Amino acid sequence: MLNIVKNITWRSLLLLDPEAAHRLSILALKSGLLSSLSVKNDPNLSVKVAGISFPNPLGMAAGYDKNAEVPLELLKIGFGFVEIGTVTPNPQSGNPRPRIFRLMNEKAIINQLGFNNKGHNEIFTSLCKIKKTAPIGVNIGANKDSKNFILDYVSGIHKFFKIASYFSINISSPNTPGLRNLQKRLNLKNLLTNIMQANEALSQQIEGIIIANTTLSRENLKNPMNYTKNGGLSGLPLFTKSTIILAKMRKRVGQNMAIIGTGGISSTEDAIEKIMAGANLIQLYTAMIYEGILLPKRIIKGLSNFLNKEKTNLEDIRGTRIEYWANKAI
């Protein structure tokens, strides 16, 4: 009963301004009031990806814990790993408010945040105080006023190398002018060359990709004409398209490249589909806004029950529906 009350209380945050609600959720986790929600991981859900051991494949995506305030608390409520950030070399406040818009009937969000965070130094200090119980990744980005985006990314790798379980390179944000130009072939090649040079100096390499956290498209919304605001769309409408892209990419890169599947996961069934489409790991964020704090626990418990019922394991189900998803049109 107590857990149900806490979940209802969490969902009541939807009555508040999005950023006020987000801040209150961080404070609730910090306070220890949600400690009774702690989840014990099923050993059958453990997975090793790119040499890193994860207690389960479900992660909290970047964007929720931007400043590394509650990674341990997120791990306790069911996540098998947490990705903090996006972090930039210097602190920045992001774009003017309002900059988060809930699409309630779509269970989606449009964000125009613009990499608001406390910067490398303060976030590094916070992470150094944490005794990791599971992987904590660092999502790195570039400052809006940077004269050299690429150097910002390289700086992030050097800064967090000793404490990050892994890095993700965020070049998908539409809210930092010019950033998405790094996705162009020659620019991307230059960025990856510089990152690989930094990684080589630190005896590391690029081993995975994340597919696909946000979109600029509004085509899968029930009424896209109502949602003309700029910014990245995340949440339930992304599920089908992101899963198709995931499966197509898995076919293209083969089985050795690690893929984190994200975009629209809101249930155990969604999590299973992402894994069957070829994901090694999965992430969510937006769905927890709408479904509540018990969502990661429900997904992990449901995944465990599914594997036990089918007398199978994650490795055996991974990729079993690649063709089904890859043959669909985007």
C-alpha positions as CSV (number, residue, x, y, z in Angstrom):
1,M,0.0,0.0,0.0
2,L,2.8,2.4,0.9
3,N,4.4,1.9,-2.5
4,I,1.1,2.6,-4.3
5,V,0.7,5.8,-2.3
6,K,4.2,6.9,-3.3
7,N,3.6,6.1,-6.9
8,I,0.4,8.1,-6.9
9,T,2.2,11.0,-5.2
10,W,4.9,10.8,-7.8
11,R,2.4,11.0,-10.6
12,S,0.7,14.0,-8.9
13,L,3.8,15.9,-10.0
14,L,2.1,16.1,-13.4
15,L,-0.1,18.8,-11.9
16,L,3.0,21.1,-11.5
17,D,5.2,23.0,-13.9
18,P,7.5,20.4,-15.6
19,E,10.7,21.8,-14.3
20,A,9.3,22.3,-10.7
21,A,8.1,18.7,-10.8
22,H,11.5,17.4,-12.0
23,R,13.2,19.3,-9.2
24,L,10.8,17.9,-6.6
25,S,11.4,14.4,-7.9
26,I,15.1,14.8,-7.5
27,L,14.7,16.1,-4.0
28,A,12.3,13.1,-3.1
29,L,15.0,10.7,-4.2
30,K,17.7,12.6,-2.3
31,S,15.6,12.6,0.9
32,G,15.5,8.8,1.2
33,L,11.7,8.9,1.4
34,L,11.6,6.4,-1.5
35,S,14.1,4.0,0.0
36,S,11.4,1.4,0.6
37,L,11.2,1.0,-3.2
38,S,14.6,-0.6,-3.4
39,V,14.7,-3.5,-5.9
40,K,16.7,-6.7,-5.6
41,N,18.2,-7.7,-9.0
42,D,17.5,-11.1,-10.5
43,P,20.9,-12.7,-11.4
44,N,19.2,-14.0,-14.6
45,L,19.0,-10.4,-15.8
46,S,22.7,-9.6,-15.5
47,V,24.5,-8.8,-18.7
48,K,28.0,-8.0,-19.8
49,V,28.3,-5.4,-22.6
50,A,31.6,-4.0,-24.0
51,G,33.4,-5.6,-21.0
52,I,31.1,-3.9,-18.5
53,S,28.9,-5.8,-16.1
54,F,25.3,-4.6,-15.7
55,P,23.0,-6.0,-13.0
56,N,20.1,-5.7,-15.4
57,P,19.7,-4.2,-18.9
58,L,17.4,-1.2,-18.0
59,G,19.0,2.2,-17.7
60,M,18.0,5.7,-16.9
61,A,18.6,7.8,-19.9
62,A,20.6,11.0,-19.9
63,G,18.5,14.1,-19.2
64,Y,17.0,13.2,-15.8
65,D,20.0,13.4,-13.5
66,K,21.9,16.1,-15.4
67,N,24.2,17.0,-12.5
68,A,24.9,13.5,-11.0
69,E,22.7,14.2,-7.9
70,V,20.9,10.9,-7.5
71,P,22.5,8.1,-9.5
72,L,22.7,5.7,-6.6
73,E,19.1,6.3,-5.7
74,L,18.1,5.6,-9.3
75,L,20.0,2.3,-9.2
76,K,18.1,1.4,-6.0
77,I,14.7,1.7,-7.6
78,G,15.4,-0.8,-10.3
79,F,17.7,0.7,-13.0
80,G,20.7,-1.4,-13.9
81,F,22.7,1.6,-14.9
82,V,22.4,5.4,-15.0
83,E,23.6,7.9,-17.6
84,I,24.1,11.4,-16.1
85,G,24.3,14.6,-18.1
86,T,24.4,16.0,-20.7
87,V,27.5,17.7,-19.2
88,T,29.4,20.6,-20.9
89,P,32.8,22.0,-20.0
90,N,31.4,25.2,-18.5
91,P,28.2,25.6,-16.6
92,Q,25.2,26.9,-18.6
93,S,21.6,27.8,-17.8
94,G,20.2,26.5,-21.1
95,N,17.4,28.2,-23.1
96,P,14.7,30.5,-21.7
97,R,11.7,29.1,-19.9
98,P,9.2,27.6,-20.6
99,R,11.3,25.0,-22.4
100,I,9.6,21.7,-21.5
101,F,6.1,20.9,-22.8
102,R,4.1,17.9,-21.8
103,L,1.9,16.2,-24.5
104,M,-0.3,14.5,-22.0
105,N,-2.6,12.5,-24.3
106,E,0.5,11.3,-26.2
107,K,2.6,10.4,-23.1
108,A,5.3,12.5,-24.7
109,I,7.5,15.5,-24.0
110,I,9.0,18.3,-26.2
111,N,12.1,19.8,-24.7
112,Q,14.0,22.9,-25.6
113,L,16.4,22.7,-22.6
114,G,19.7,23.4,-24.3
115,F,22.1,21.4,-22.1
116,N,21.5,23.2,-18.8
117,N,24.0,21.8,-16.4
118,K,26.6,22.7,-13.7
119,G,29.6,22.1,-15.9
120,H,32.5,19.6,-15.8
121,N,34.2,20.6,-12.5
122,E,31.1,20.6,-10.2
123,I,29.7,17.4,-11.7
124,F,33.1,15.7,-11.6
125,T,33.3,16.6,-7.9
126,S,29.8,15.1,-7.3
127,L,30.7,11.9,-9.1
128,C,33.9,11.4,-7.2
129,K,31.9,11.3,-4.0
130,I,29.8,8.4,-5.2
131,K,30.6,4.7,-4.5
132,K,29.3,3.0,-7.6
133,T,27.2,-0.1,-7.2
134,A,26.5,-0.4,-10.9
135,P,27.7,1.4,-14.1
136,I,27.3,5.2,-14.3
137,G,27.8,6.6,-17.8
138,V,28.5,10.2,-18.6
139,N,26.8,11.9,-21.5
140,I,29.0,14.7,-22.8
141,G,28.1,17.7,-24.9
142,A,29.4,21.1,-26.0
143,N,28.7,24.6,-24.7
144,K,26.4,26.7,-26.7
145,D,28.9,29.5,-27.0
146,S,31.9,27.2,-27.7
147,K,34.3,28.2,-30.4
148,N,35.2,24.6,-31.0
149,F,32.5,21.9,-30.3
150,I,35.0,19.1,-30.9
151,L,37.4,20.2,-28.3
152,D,34.5,20.3,-25.8
153,Y,33.8,16.6,-26.4
154,V,37.5,15.7,-26.1
155,S,37.7,17.8,-22.9
156,G,34.8,15.8,-21.5
157,I,36.5,12.5,-22.2
158,H,39.7,13.5,-20.5
159,K,37.8,15.0,-17.5
160,F,35.7,12.0,-16.7
161,F,37.8,9.2,-17.9
162,K,38.8,7.8,-14.5
163,I,35.3,7.8,-13.1
164,A,32.9,7.2,-16.0
165,S,31.8,3.6,-16.7
166,Y,31.2,4.7,-20.3
167,F,30.7,7.8,-22.4
168,S,28.0,8.8,-24.8
169,I,28.6,11.6,-27.3
170,N,25.5,13.8,-27.6
171,I,25.3,15.4,-31.0
172,S,21.6,14.9,-31.5
173,S,20.3,17.9,-29.5
174,P,18.4,20.4,-31.7
175,N,18.6,23.0,-28.9
176,T,22.3,23.9,-29.4
177,P,22.6,25.9,-32.6
178,G,25.0,24.2,-35.1
179,L,25.5,21.1,-33.0
180,R,23.6,18.7,-35.3
181,N,26.0,19.8,-38.1
182,L,28.4,17.3,-36.5
183,Q,26.1,14.6,-37.8
184,K,27.2,15.4,-41.4
185,R,29.5,12.8,-42.8
186,L,32.8,14.9,-42.9
187,N,32.1,16.7,-39.6
188,L,31.2,13.4,-37.9
189,K,34.3,11.8,-39.2
190,N,36.4,14.6,-37.8
191,L,34.6,14.4,-34.5
192,L,35.0,10.7,-34.2
193,T,38.7,10.9,-35.3
194,N,39.4,13.3,-32.5
195,I,37.4,11.2,-30.0
196,M,39.2,8.0,-31.0
197,Q,42.6,9.8,-30.7
198,A,41.6,10.8,-27.1
199,N,40.4,7.3,-26.5
200,E,43.6,5.7,-27.8
201,A,45.6,7.9,-25.5
202,L,43.5,6.5,-22.7
203,S,43.6,3.0,-24.1
204,Q,39.9,2.9,-24.9
205,Q,37.8,2.6,-28.1
206,I,34.3,3.4,-29.4
207,E,32.2,0.3,-28.8
208,G,28.5,1.2,-29.1
209,I,25.7,3.5,-30.2
210,I,22.4,4.7,-28.7
211,I,19.3,4.5,-30.9
212,A,17.2,6.7,-30.8
213,N,16.3,9.1,-28.0
214,T,14.5,12.1,-29.5
215,T,13.2,13.2,-32.9
216,L,12.3,16.5,-34.6
217,S,9.5,14.7,-36.4
218,R,5.9,15.1,-35.2
219,E,4.5,12.5,-37.7
220,N,3.5,9.9,-35.2
221,L,1.5,12.3,-33.0
222,K,-2.3,11.9,-32.9
223,N,-2.7,15.5,-33.9
224,P,0.7,16.8,-35.1
225,M,-0.8,20.1,-36.2
226,N,-1.2,21.0,-32.5
227,Y,2.5,20.5,-31.7
228,T,4.5,23.0,-33.8
229,K,7.0,23.9,-31.0
230,N,10.6,23.4,-31.8
231,G,12.7,20.9,-29.8
232,G,13.2,17.2,-29.3
233,L,10.2,14.9,-29.0
234,S,10.6,12.0,-26.7
235,G,8.2,9.4,-25.3
236,L,5.6,6.9,-26.5
237,P,5.3,8.1,-30.1
238,L,9.0,7.2,-30.8
239,F,8.6,3.6,-30.0
240,T,7.8,2.1,-33.4
241,K,10.2,4.3,-35.5
242,S,13.1,3.9,-33.0
243,T,12.7,0.2,-32.9
244,I,12.7,-0.1,-36.7
245,I,15.9,2.0,-36.8
246,L,17.4,-0.1,-34.1
247,A,16.8,-3.4,-36.0
248,K,18.0,-1.9,-39.3
249,M,21.2,-0.7,-37.6
250,R,21.8,-4.1,-35.9
251,K,21.7,-5.7,-39.3
252,R,24.1,-3.2,-40.7
253,V,26.7,-3.3,-37.9
254,G,26.5,-7.0,-37.0
255,Q,26.5,-8.5,-33.6
256,N,29.7,-7.2,-32.1
257,M,28.7,-3.5,-31.8
258,A,26.9,-2.7,-28.6
259,I,23.5,-1.0,-29.1
260,I,21.5,0.8,-26.4
261,G,17.9,0.9,-27.5
262,T,15.8,3.8,-26.3
263,G,12.7,5.7,-27.4
264,G,9.2,5.1,-26.2
265,I,9.8,2.3,-23.7
266,S,7.0,2.3,-21.2
267,S,6.3,-1.4,-20.3
268,T,7.9,-4.8,-20.0
269,E,6.5,-5.6,-23.4
270,D,8.3,-2.6,-24.9
271,A,11.5,-3.6,-23.2
272,I,11.3,-7.1,-24.6
273,E,10.6,-5.9,-28.1
274,K,13.7,-3.6,-28.0
275,I,15.9,-6.5,-26.9
276,M,14.4,-8.8,-29.5
277,A,15.1,-6.1,-32.1
278,G,18.7,-6.3,-31.3
279,A,19.4,-4.1,-28.3
280,N,22.1,-5.1,-25.7
281,L,20.8,-2.6,-23.2
282,I,17.7,-0.3,-23.0
283,Q,17.0,3.1,-21.5
284,L,13.9,5.1,-20.6
285,Y,13.1,8.5,-19.1
286,T,9.9,10.1,-20.4
287,A,7.7,7.1,-19.5
288,M,8.6,7.4,-15.8
289,I,7.1,10.9,-15.8
290,Y,3.7,9.5,-16.8
291,E,3.8,6.0,-15.3
292,G,5.5,6.8,-11.9
293,I,8.4,5.8,-9.8
294,L,7.5,2.1,-9.8
295,L,7.9,1.8,-13.5
296,P,11.5,0.5,-13.5
297,K,10.6,-2.1,-10.8
298,R,7.6,-3.3,-12.9
299,I,9.6,-3.6,-16.0
300,I,12.5,-5.5,-14.4
301,K,10.0,-7.8,-12.5
302,G,8.1,-8.4,-15.7
303,L,11.2,-9.2,-17.7
304,S,12.4,-11.6,-15.0
305,N,8.9,-13.3,-15.0
306,F,9.0,-13.6,-18.8
307,L,12.4,-15.2,-18.9
308,N,11.4,-17.7,-16.2
309,K,8.1,-18.5,-17.8
310,E,9.7,-19.1,-21.2
311,K,12.7,-20.9,-19.6
312,T,15.1,-18.7,-21.6
313,N,17.6,-15.9,-21.0
314,L,18.4,-12.4,-22.4
315,E,21.1,-13.7,-24.7
316,D,18.7,-16.2,-26.3
317,I,15.9,-13.7,-27.0
318,R,18.2,-10.9,-28.2
319,G,17.8,-10.3,-31.9
320,T,15.1,-12.9,-32.5
321,R,12.8,-10.3,-34.1
322,I,15.4,-8.3,-36.0
323,E,13.9,-9.3,-39.4
324,Y,10.4,-8.4,-38.2
325,W,11.3,-4.9,-37.3
326,A,14.0,-4.3,-40.0
327,N,11.6,-5.1,-42.8
328,K,9.2,-2.3,-41.7
329,A,9.4,1.1,-43.4
330,I,10.6,4.0,-41.3
